[in-house]
Structure formats: C-alpha cells, structure tokens
Amino acid sequence: MSIFKSIMQGLNEAIDYEQGELQHVKVDKITISELPIYTADKIKSIRLRQRLTQKLFAEAVGVSIKTVEAWESGKNTPSGCANRMLELLERDEELFERYAILVRQ
C-alpha cells in the first residue's frame, strides 16, 4: 500500500469513527495528572533527601546550579519538565540510582 493510500485509509477510518460508523473499535481514554507546584522549601527537601549538593542535584536534573539556587531561594519556580522530574523524585527516592543517573561509590 502506498503512503498516500495508507494516510487516506486512516483519515477515512477516523471520519467513520467520529460519525459512529465504525463498530468494535478499541478506544483508550487517557488522563494526565496535573503538574504539581513545588515551593522553595519542598525543592530543597527533595534535594536533601537525595543527599546531594545543589551542584550535583542540578547536574542530575539537567539544569544549571543557578537554576537550583533560584528555585530554592524562591526567585524562580520550576517549569513543566522540571516539575514532573521533582514529582518523580518525590515519589521514588531511588529514581536517580535506578536509572544510573547517578552512581554512589
């Protein structure tokens, strides 16, 4: 089947589905949890539970040390990806080790 025909088939199936003409179609409904908001104190608490300096925490999260300093002083707040990473770290304190983001020796 050509790429054009494949795309057209998919589009026609999408139209049929929306019009209720396709039966026995499996539909997955997905919801995404809201991004949490982290305060300066909460961010510092997460970092301290990891037993990391601001510099090492910044490297592990993928931001600059100035960014971590600004978060912990309340001058700035984390953005979407950083909030999600903080949420994962809050839920799983072994996340960095599990995925070899940091290796303690």
Buried (B, 14 or more C-beta within 10 A) or exposed (E): EEEEEEEEEEEEEEEEEEEEEEEEEEEEEEEEEEBEEBEBEBBBBBBEEBEBEBEBBBBBBEBEBEBBBBBBEEEBBBEEEBBBBBBEBBEEEEBBEEEEEBEEE
